[in-house]
Amino acid sequence: MRIVHDADMREYTSFRAGGKADLLVVPTTEEELQEVLRDVHEKHQNYLLLGNGSNTLVRDEGYHGVVIHLGDEFSGIEADGDRLTAGSAALISEVAHEALEHGLSGMEPISGIPGSIGGAAFMNAGAYGGEMKQVIETVRVVSADGSEIRTLSNEEMDLGYRHSRLQETGEVVVSVTLKLTPADREDIREAMQEFTQKRTSKQPLQYPSAGSFFKRPEGYFAGKLIQDAGLRGVSVGGAQISAKHSGFMINRGDATATDILNLMHLVQNTVKDRFGVDMEPEVRIVGGPAEEKEGQENDD
């Protein structure tokens, strides 16, 4: 098990902004993961489950607790007929390409999401009409207190729009089993290339970001609301609403977490004033003086 004190969370999150974590722990086995969870539970410490860090922003004041980072030891992928079982740290893109190699369809729409499969299950990640709910069969989890490992069915996961039961229970994903559909490899490849082309043509992938920053308000599209509010390309410090896609908030190179949060508030206030719509961040914002209670916060 690797332990890092005062870990710079800019190195572990896709926004490349934010403060330090008091402690970062990298377990290498399920038993070590259980040990860490038991320890933080007994000590009543805050903890953050971090996968690829593609959906997390740590406030500049830092995260005053334990960050549990699942690394390469949790990234294996195995195929069995029309099923793939992937460790929670496996990247979505890696799982999608493994599915392609085995002629299994279902991952194509979400194949370009820059997160881990564990985080994708945690938030029921989705894109282009596809979401994890459509392909998850079971999820293997460790209980929040580290006492047991169990397997949850798709139904037990309570998967909804950017939601799963894990957000309430604090259970930690160890692996995900996907039920996919046999199909022609070339058809799968063409679909993946088409979705990749859509992403690269419409999204500012050359800048650090956390993907779509806001959840889609019911009946609206977040990016269109922001654009219609006249905020396309607007900056606060080093943070900017992308001129390429208004649903993306990007780090132009020197943004602080405070810059990003101030820009978030500007968007929320402006859209609320103009259209009466509340904008809820999809990105998980952790750390700083707003930490109020013991518990888990998870990320892809």
ZAVO-614919 format. One record per residue (C-alpha): residue number from 1; x, y, z. Coordinates in Angstrom, 2 decimals. Layout:
<nodes>
- NUM,X,Y,Z
...
</nodes>
This chain:
<nodes>
- 1,0.00,0.00,0.00
- 2,1.36,3.41,-0.98
- 3,0.75,6.45,1.25
- 4,1.32,10.09,0.24
- 5,1.06,13.01,2.68
- 6,-0.06,16.44,1.42
- 7,-0.89,15.01,-2.00
- 8,-1.28,17.69,-4.68
- 9,-4.71,16.97,-6.14
- 10,-3.88,18.86,-9.32
- 11,-1.88,15.77,-10.25
- 12,-4.83,13.43,-9.69
- 13,-7.75,15.33,-11.24
- 14,-8.48,16.21,-14.87
- 15,-9.16,19.88,-14.05
- 16,-5.49,20.26,-13.00
- 17,-6.60,22.68,-10.29
- 18,-7.23,22.65,-6.56
- 19,-5.49,22.11,-3.26
- 20,-3.82,19.25,-1.43
- 21,-5.23,16.25,0.39
- 22,-4.04,15.52,3.92
- 23,-3.46,11.90,2.99
- 24,-3.65,9.85,-0.19
- 25,-3.71,6.07,0.12
- 26,-3.28,3.64,-2.78
- 27,-4.41,0.12,-1.82
- 28,-3.28,-2.69,-4.10
- 29,-5.68,-5.47,-3.06
- 30,-9.29,-5.84,-1.95
- 31,-8.02,-6.72,1.52
- 32,-6.00,-3.50,1.72
- 33,-9.03,-1.53,0.53
- 34,-11.12,-3.10,3.28
- 35,-8.40,-2.29,5.80
- 36,-8.35,1.39,4.77
- 37,-12.14,1.67,4.91
- 38,-12.27,0.05,8.35
- 39,-9.60,2.47,9.56
- 40,-11.31,5.65,8.32
- 41,-14.65,4.36,9.64
- 42,-13.25,3.72,13.10
- 43,-11.53,7.13,13.16
- 44,-14.63,8.94,11.77
- 45,-12.58,10.49,8.98
- 46,-13.85,12.03,5.76
- 47,-12.75,10.05,2.72
- 48,-12.88,10.46,-1.02
- 49,-12.85,7.57,-3.46
- 50,-10.89,8.70,-6.51
- 51,-10.64,6.87,-9.79
- 52,-9.44,8.75,-12.86
- 53,-10.27,12.10,-11.26
- 54,-12.24,13.20,-14.31
- 55,-15.28,14.43,-12.40
- 56,-13.83,16.03,-9.28
- 57,-12.76,19.51,-8.21
- 58,-10.90,19.92,-4.91
- 59,-11.24,23.39,-3.40
- 60,-8.02,25.40,-3.05
- 61,-8.15,24.96,0.74
- 62,-7.54,21.27,0.17
- 63,-9.25,18.06,1.22
- 64,-9.04,17.44,4.96
- 65,-9.39,13.71,5.02
- 66,-8.21,10.57,3.26
- 67,-8.23,10.17,-0.52
- 68,-8.40,6.50,-1.52
- 69,-7.02,6.11,-5.02
- 70,-7.52,2.80,-6.81
- 71,-4.71,2.20,-9.27
- 72,-3.46,-0.36,-11.78
- 73,-4.11,-3.37,-9.54
- 74,-7.83,-2.66,-9.92
- 75,-7.80,-2.20,-13.69
- 76,-7.95,-5.74,-15.05
- 77,-10.54,-6.71,-17.68
- 78,-11.80,-10.25,-18.35
- 79,-14.20,-11.53,-21.01
- 80,-16.58,-14.46,-20.61
- 81,-18.95,-14.97,-23.52
- 82,-21.08,-11.84,-23.86
- 83,-19.92,-10.46,-20.51
- 84,-16.96,-8.28,-19.55
- 85,-15.82,-7.89,-15.96
- 86,-13.64,-4.83,-15.37
- 87,-11.83,-3.66,-12.27
- 88,-13.09,-0.33,-10.98
- 89,-9.93,1.56,-12.04
- 90,-10.11,0.36,-15.67
- 91,-10.72,3.29,-18.00
- 92,-14.02,3.36,-19.87
- 93,-12.08,3.67,-23.12
- 94,-10.08,0.53,-22.30
- 95,-13.23,-1.43,-21.50
- 96,-14.85,-0.25,-24.74
- 97,-11.85,-1.35,-26.80
- 98,-11.79,-4.72,-25.05
- 99,-15.47,-5.10,-25.93
- 100,-14.60,-4.28,-29.54
- 101,-11.88,-6.95,-29.59
- 102,-14.43,-9.55,-28.46
- 103,-17.14,-8.37,-30.87
- 104,-19.39,-7.08,-28.08
- 105,-21.64,-4.06,-28.58
- 106,-23.13,-1.66,-26.03
- 107,-20.22,0.52,-24.95
- 108,-19.93,2.57,-28.14
- 109,-21.82,5.77,-27.10
- 110,-19.89,6.14,-23.83
- 111,-16.53,4.87,-25.11
- 112,-14.99,8.35,-25.13
- 113,-15.91,9.39,-21.58
- 114,-12.56,10.04,-19.81
- 115,-13.30,8.24,-16.57
- 116,-12.95,4.88,-14.85
- 117,-15.56,2.15,-14.99
- 118,-16.04,2.32,-11.22
- 119,-16.81,6.02,-11.34
- 120,-19.04,5.45,-14.36
- 121,-21.10,2.94,-12.36
- 122,-21.15,5.27,-9.33
- 123,-22.73,8.11,-11.32
- 124,-24.41,6.11,-14.11
- 125,-22.30,7.96,-16.67
- 126,-23.78,8.50,-20.09
- 127,-23.35,10.17,-23.47
- 128,-25.07,10.27,-26.85
- 129,-28.13,8.39,-25.64
- 130,-26.17,5.61,-23.94
- 131,-25.63,5.13,-20.22
- 132,-24.14,2.56,-17.89
- 133,-27.58,1.42,-16.74
- 134,-28.08,-0.18,-20.16
- 135,-25.03,-2.46,-19.87
- 136,-24.41,-3.08,-16.15
- 137,-25.33,-6.57,-15.00
- 138,-23.75,-6.60,-11.53
- 139,-21.40,-4.45,-9.43
- 140,-19.07,-5.89,-6.79
- 141,-18.68,-3.50,-3.85
- 142,-17.04,-3.17,-0.47
- 143,-19.27,-1.81,2.30
- 144,-18.50,1.70,3.54
- 145,-17.09,0.35,6.81
- 146,-14.97,-2.27,5.03
- 147,-16.71,-5.14,6.78
- 148,-18.05,-7.05,3.77
- 149,-17.90,-7.51,0.02
- 150,-21.12,-8.13,-1.87
- 151,-22.48,-8.16,-5.42
- 152,-25.31,-5.81,-6.40
- 153,-27.65,-6.41,-9.33
- 154,-28.55,-3.71,-11.85
- 155,-31.88,-3.23,-10.05
- 156,-30.23,-3.00,-6.62
- 157,-27.92,-0.27,-7.94
- 158,-30.93,2.09,-8.29
- 159,-29.48,3.66,-11.42
- 160,-31.00,6.96,-12.56
- 161,-29.82,10.14,-14.24
- 162,-26.24,10.56,-12.95
- 163,-27.24,8.59,-9.87
- 164,-26.72,5.25,-8.16
- 165,-27.37,3.97,-4.66
- 166,-23.63,4.20,-3.96
- 167,-23.97,7.96,-3.60
- 168,-26.04,7.34,-0.47
- 169,-24.52,4.15,0.92
- 170,-20.82,4.93,0.52
- 171,-20.14,1.45,-0.86
- 172,-16.96,1.24,-2.93
- 173,-16.87,-0.35,-6.37
- 174,-14.33,-3.15,-6.79
- 175,-15.43,-4.39,-10.21
- 176,-18.27,-4.11,-12.71
- 177,-19.72,-6.90,-14.87
- 178,-21.28,-5.76,-18.14
- 179,-23.79,-7.73,-20.21
- 180,-23.16,-6.83,-23.85
- 181,-24.48,-7.91,-27.24
- 182,-22.48,-9.89,-29.83
- 183,-22.12,-7.88,-33.04
- 184,-19.89,-7.41,-36.07
- 185,-16.54,-5.90,-35.08
- 186,-16.47,-3.50,-38.02
- 187,-19.92,-2.17,-37.13
- 188,-18.76,-1.61,-33.55
- 189,-15.55,0.05,-34.74
- 190,-17.42,2.38,-37.10
- 191,-19.85,3.39,-34.35
- 192,-16.98,4.13,-31.93
- 193,-15.20,6.21,-34.57
- 194,-18.39,8.14,-35.25
- 195,-18.87,8.98,-31.58
- 196,-15.18,9.89,-31.27
- 197,-15.49,12.26,-34.21
- 198,-18.50,13.92,-32.60
- 199,-16.58,14.43,-29.36
- 200,-13.44,15.82,-30.97
- 201,-15.35,18.16,-33.28
- 202,-17.63,19.62,-30.61
- 203,-15.71,19.44,-27.33
- 204,-12.61,21.36,-26.14
- 205,-10.56,18.26,-25.44
- 206,-7.24,20.13,-25.68
- 207,-7.83,21.88,-22.32
- 208,-8.10,20.46,-18.80
- 209,-11.73,20.13,-17.77
- 210,-14.16,17.78,-16.08
- 211,-16.32,17.24,-19.13
- 212,-19.86,18.62,-19.03
- 213,-19.86,20.73,-15.89
- 214,-23.59,20.95,-15.23
- 215,-26.34,18.36,-15.14
- 216,-29.00,18.68,-17.82
- 217,-31.94,20.61,-16.33
- 218,-35.24,18.90,-17.05
- 219,-36.59,20.17,-20.36
- 220,-33.39,22.05,-21.27
- 221,-29.80,21.58,-22.43
- 222,-27.20,23.06,-20.09
- 223,-24.85,24.23,-22.85
- 224,-27.63,26.02,-24.76
- 225,-28.87,27.78,-21.62
- 226,-25.34,29.04,-20.91
- 227,-24.85,30.15,-24.51
- 228,-28.27,31.86,-24.65
- 229,-27.38,33.68,-21.43
- 230,-24.48,35.28,-23.31
- 231,-21.76,33.48,-21.35
- 232,-19.99,31.62,-24.13
- 233,-16.25,32.31,-23.85
- 234,-16.59,34.26,-20.59
- 235,-13.62,33.94,-18.21
- 236,-12.98,34.32,-14.50
- 237,-9.25,34.22,-13.84
- 238,-7.86,31.19,-15.65
- 239,-11.26,29.49,-15.91
- 240,-13.38,29.91,-19.03
- 241,-16.69,28.79,-20.50
- 242,-15.48,27.08,-23.65
- 243,-16.09,28.96,-26.88
- 244,-16.33,25.56,-28.57
- 245,-18.95,24.03,-26.27
- 246,-20.70,26.17,-23.65
- 247,-21.42,23.14,-21.48
- 248,-17.69,22.80,-20.77
- 249,-15.76,24.84,-18.24
- 250,-12.04,24.71,-19.03
- 251,-8.74,25.53,-17.36
- 252,-6.82,27.81,-19.73
- 253,-3.61,26.90,-17.93
- 254,-3.46,28.69,-14.60
- 255,-6.99,28.42,-13.19
- 256,-7.43,27.94,-9.47
- 257,-10.32,25.97,-8.05
- 258,-11.67,29.32,-6.80
- 259,-11.66,30.68,-10.36
- 260,-13.68,27.67,-11.49
- 261,-16.13,27.95,-8.61
- 262,-16.60,31.70,-9.16
- 263,-17.32,31.05,-12.81
- 264,-19.77,28.31,-11.78
- 265,-21.62,30.78,-9.54
- 266,-21.68,33.37,-12.34
- 267,-23.32,30.83,-14.63
- 268,-25.81,29.72,-12.00
- 269,-26.83,33.27,-11.11
- 270,-27.06,34.49,-14.71
- 271,-29.08,31.51,-15.96
- 272,-31.39,31.74,-12.95
- 273,-31.96,35.45,-13.53
- 274,-32.50,35.07,-17.29
- 275,-34.50,31.86,-17.49
- 276,-35.50,30.90,-13.95
- 277,-33.61,27.60,-14.25
- 278,-31.41,26.13,-11.52
- 279,-28.07,24.77,-12.74
- 280,-26.73,21.90,-10.66
- 281,-23.09,20.91,-11.11
- 282,-22.41,17.40,-12.36
- 283,-18.82,17.76,-11.15
- 284,-18.23,16.68,-7.54
- 285,-16.85,19.59,-5.51
- 286,-15.01,18.54,-2.36
- 287,-12.74,19.88,0.35
- 288,-12.23,23.22,2.00
- 289,-14.31,24.84,4.72
- 290,-17.53,23.41,3.26
- 291,-16.67,19.94,4.62
- 292,-19.28,19.34,7.25
- 293,-19.60,15.65,7.96
- 294,-17.87,12.33,7.99
- 295,-18.47,10.17,4.96
- 296,-17.53,9.19,1.48
- 297,-17.47,11.15,-1.70
- 298,-16.74,9.17,-4.83
- 299,-15.48,10.00,-8.30
- 300,-14.71,8.44,-11.77
</nodes>
